[in-house]
Amino acid sequence: MLITASPGPDNLMVLGVGMSKGRARGMAFGLGCALGCLTHTLLATLGVSALIAASPTAFTALKVFGGLYLIWLGWGALRSKGGAQVKADGVPDESLAKLFGKGLFANSINPKVVLFFLSFLPQFVVAERGGASWQTAQLGLIFTLQACVLFGLLGYFSGAIGKWINRSPRAGLWLDRIAGTIFVGLGLRLIIAR
């Protein structure tokens, strides 16, 4: 829980979406991010994460792809006309399902989470109990469940802050600019980081 609660790209993205688009959308994005951990659990269980970590080319490609995706999300936020606004036809800017999918995808392609799962989960596998893959899967599910709770709460409360700030149209616009800047910065950092 401490690792999930510590500031990082996923937390900042959930915070940015929640503040700029509201509680429900922040929670949807956060739950998508949390459930993206299931991808990493599966990869760690099957050992694919070890293959990606062992191949500098595959890891670099994943980093660049993930960074470009974050930059694309940020660019969309920077170009928006303001936070948590509803179009004239009454349809919100982005559906909950779309934001959930974006969160799921953003977490699933994060190579740092791949390495985290590869290095973190095995520390808690007890060889004497056998079934290392099964233990890894269980640990990944527990991690995902607590991430769902924490990211859901973060989306909820950041949405409340965003709702309070969004009473001013200019504040909503600035929230989108801040969120977009965070996404672009995280994307660039992911591409540049060694």
Secondary structure, 3 states (H helix, E strand, C coil): CHHHHCCCHHHHHHHHHHHHHCHHHHHHHHHHHHHCHHHHHHHHHHCHHHHHHHCHHHHHHHHHHHHHHHHHHHHHHHHCCCCCCECCCCCECCCHHHHHHHHHHHHHCCHHHHHHHHHHHHHHCCHHHCCHHHHHHHHHHHHHHHHHHHHHHHHHHHHHHHHHHCCCHHHHHHHHHHHHHHHHHHHHHHHHCC
